[in-house]
């Protein structure tokens, strides 16, 4: 796992493809020649990675954008490289970290076409933007769908520094930027609905001001139960509670070997990160504990589920950035503390909402219990003559009174149901809308029946 942490810090750079080749690809993918779409198109790329290349441009409308393209001929070269990957299996006994090497190659072969599909990036960015509409932690550029396709994506231009670029000369802004990245990513991983699982190159930017900018990559949609379990695991790892950490971690893994849960618990109790991990000078950071835990579980025959692999990829990438920009601080643990506070505040707000809902239900239960008597009193007052006491009447006679009185009762009952539904919905009980509508229909049917009986 420490090897993965080191490899994730490698720069994702490649020699840029010639500008004419990029323009030819853009013209082939977009609905019109590049000269007709852009007022300006910078020949020098702002991003030149292994898979993608990006250029700044300006539309005819004057809007500044960035145009990201799949590098020309990348599919052909990758197809050749994939055929050579099985040759590396001989470097070990055929297994690395508990995962069969052949299976890892096949997973990579399956994931690569998805990674190269920029339509999937556009979908993920729009889902992330919707999830973070009011978040101060993350910014997401607008996707220009009409100018995007499987091999080209056009995005709103947002200024920032790529996470794998050299940090600024002054260390303080670099530390603050890395901390913002750790908080933003962990918040999405543990509390959000859309998670960036790959952070490389210009697809993740650290701006001068607040907020981290995600402009691409792969995205996942974790389930709430998985997020709660991962929060429990990271909390236990940060608190140096190996038994609790093993409980949460193994829930997200599948046993494929002879080792059992008790054996993994014993191994985690014996973890000494500066000996087993040796990824930093101190050797006791949260990232190193996580790395050692996952390595020991994998060596014991536990394979992580697919969503856990996505979480691990993102966690390693963020940890690598934090280590590079702030090697003397455990920014992942600091960020986890902030996210735990946010989770506690969210649970407290939910408790308050639940209490308000309970109080509203009690209040309106009393109102509904008094509704029949109030309707009866209202009908009696409406049916009484201008002077003198109201005449006594049996239940059957009340039903057969004037149609106007029956309609008035229906209106009063419907208004009461509508008011109740409105208050409960405002208190968070959105489920009452359909039952309320059914109740209004039933009241209407009873009213028609009473009108026929009175006729």
Secondary structure by P-SEA (a helix, b strand, c coil): caaaaaaaacccccccccaaaaaaaaaacccccccccccccccccccccccbbbbbbcccccbbbbbbccccaaaaaaaaaaaaccccccccccccccccaaaaaaaaaaaccccccaaaaaaaaaaaaaaacccccccccccccccccccbbbbcbbbbbcccccccccaaaaaaaaaaaaaaaaaaacccccccccccccccccccccbbbbcccbbbbbcaaaaaaaaaaaaaaaaccaaaaaaaaaaaccccccccaaaaaaaaaacccccccccccccccaaaaaaaaaaaaaaacccccaaaaaaaaaaaaaaaaaaaaccccaaaaaaaaaaaaaaaaaaaaaaaaaaaaaaaaaaaaaaaaaaaaaaaaaaaaaacccccccccccaaaaaaccaaaaaaaaaaaaaaaaaaaaaaaaaccccaaaaaaaaaaaaaaaaaaaaaaac
